[in-house]
């Protein structure tokens, strides 16, 4: 009989397996891709580093974005602050990331699709920035 105030020791009996610790789930592909895209768009990695991680028009979009160097900064290095995602169907993820550099905050959206080989690839990427005036939208809300 255990003594009051003490928890009984849990020792496996002969022939029993010890309890396994819970295994952490693998990181979501959204985390990995947000970091990869940030590295390219901030100039830390070359665009061609994304060749095998993209499909369709995503690579061309990434080239156009990277040419402008939209996340290159002087001073604070940009970091992924937050990631959100939505799964419209199995094998597809639409994600967004908030990118911070000092007191600046930018938005990045991307779509991932899982191929037959079970590898995830980026199929679209967009970067939010300062709002621009659109003449065809003037006066409408």
Phi and psi in degrees as a GROMACS rama.xvg file:
@    title "Ramachandran Plot"
@    xaxis  label "Phi"
@    yaxis  label "Psi"
@TYPE xy
-67.0746  151.042  UNK-2
-77.4262  144.134  UNK-3
-59.796  136.861  UNK-4
90.6962  -9.1285  UNK-5
-115.346  140.117  UNK-6
-84.8697  141.822  UNK-7
-67.1368  146.135  UNK-8
-74.6119  136.871  UNK-9
-101.445  94.4746  UNK-10
-110.283  126.749  UNK-11
-64.0047  141.42  UNK-12
-77.0017  163.626  UNK-13
-57.1275  130.736  UNK-14
89.7706  -10.6851  UNK-15
-92.1954  148.013  UNK-16
-82.7613  143.102  UNK-17
-68.6536  151.611  UNK-18
-62.8529  137.714  UNK-19
-89.6566  146.218  UNK-20
-75.4969  146.204  UNK-21
-62.603  137.995  UNK-22
-91.4215  132.652  UNK-23
-66.4669  137.159  UNK-24
-66.1409  152.312  UNK-25
-63.8518  151.457  UNK-26
-62.6039  147.325  UNK-27
-66.7274  147.938  UNK-28
-62.8143  -22.9819  UNK-29
-61.8626  -39.4437  UNK-30
-63.2793  -48.3459  UNK-31
-62.5147  -46.1725  UNK-32
-68.9036  -36.7  UNK-33
-59.7204  -42.7223  UNK-34
-67.4235  -41.9304  UNK-35
-63.0702  -46.789  UNK-36
-63.6299  -40.9867  UNK-37
-60.9616  -43.1328  UNK-38
-61.212  -39.4455  UNK-39
-71.6318  -47.4007  UNK-40
-73.1335  -14.7583  UNK-41
-100.913  2.08168  UNK-42
82.4586  7.40632  UNK-43
-78.3777  -24.132  UNK-44
-134.517  150.79  UNK-45
-74.0721  154.874  UNK-46
-58.8825  -38.6865  UNK-47
-63.5467  -10.9946  UNK-48
-65.7438  -17.101  UNK-49
-97.2337  0.290657  UNK-50
-51.5802  -50.6671  UNK-51
-81.6456  -3.80851  UNK-52
-106.118  7.46294  UNK-53
-125.605  162.447  UNK-54
-146.946  153.929  UNK-55
66.1219  -139.968  UNK-56
-80.6562  -3.9203  UNK-57
-59.6636  -38.8525  UNK-58
-65.4887  -43.2197  UNK-59
-62.2562  -41.3217  UNK-60
-61.2342  -42.4942  UNK-61
-65.3581  -40.0129  UNK-62
-60.0255  -47.5771  UNK-63
-60.5113  -44.2015  UNK-64
-65.2671  -44.3937  UNK-65
-66.0782  -30.825  UNK-66
-59.1179  -34.9582  UNK-67
-80.1952  -14.838  UNK-68
56.1669  50.332  UNK-69
-65.1215  -22.6666  UNK-70
-109.316  10.2476  UNK-71
-74.3789  134.345  UNK-72
-133.407  159.383  UNK-73
-104.788  124.243  UNK-74
103.982  -117.291  UNK-75
-63.8764  130.596  UNK-76
-76.5278  133.867  UNK-77
-67.8896  144.044  UNK-78
-136.857  155.174  UNK-79
-78.8711  118.68  UNK-80
-93.4326  -33.1506  UNK-81
-158.488  147.934  UNK-82
-133.62  136.226  UNK-83
-129.439  157.582  UNK-84
-154.838  160.932  UNK-85
-139.428  138.995  UNK-86
-109.108  94.6528  UNK-87
-67.066  -26.5051  UNK-88
-159.809  164.775  UNK-89
-62.1754  131.648  UNK-90
88.1256  8.402  UNK-91
-139.686  136.132  UNK-92
-133.187  130.701  UNK-93
-107.551  124.289  UNK-94
-129.871  158.835  UNK-95
-134.671  154.168  UNK-96
-136.445  140.698  UNK-97
-95.1968  124.16  UNK-98
-108.887  124.138  UNK-99
-115.782  142.408  UNK-100
-141.671  104.985  UNK-101
64.0168  -125.301  UNK-102
-98.3302  7.66776  UNK-103
-90.1016  144.237  UNK-104
-133.941  130.013  UNK-105
-124.637  161.134  UNK-106
-114.516  138.974  UNK-107
-129.278  131.537  UNK-108
-119.561  144.132  UNK-109
-153.079  156.451  UNK-110
-118.507  136.128  UNK-111
-118  140.388  UNK-112
-131.477  140.414  UNK-113
-92.4271  126.844  UNK-114
-83.6212  177.012  UNK-115
-61.0511  -26.9923  UNK-116
-81.8329  6.00021  UNK-117
70.5441  8.57575  UNK-118
-88.1694  142.255  UNK-119
-87.2754  139.83  UNK-120
-134.771  146.08  UNK-121
-79.9626  127.793  UNK-122
-113.074  -7.50821  UNK-123
-161.351  146.82  UNK-124
-147.565  137.144  UNK-125
-138.842  151.058  UNK-126
-126.587  125.636  UNK-127
-84.1564  145.959  UNK-128
-145.356  -158.838  UNK-129
-62.6969  143.962  UNK-130
-68.8683  141.136  UNK-131
-111.782  153.248  UNK-132
-75.291  128.742  UNK-133
-110.971  110.589  UNK-134
-56.1571  -37.2383  UNK-135
-72.2048  -11.8272  UNK-136
-103.318  -0.849771  UNK-137
-57.8188  133.782  UNK-138
81.2622  -1.99125  UNK-139
-111.721  151.979  UNK-140
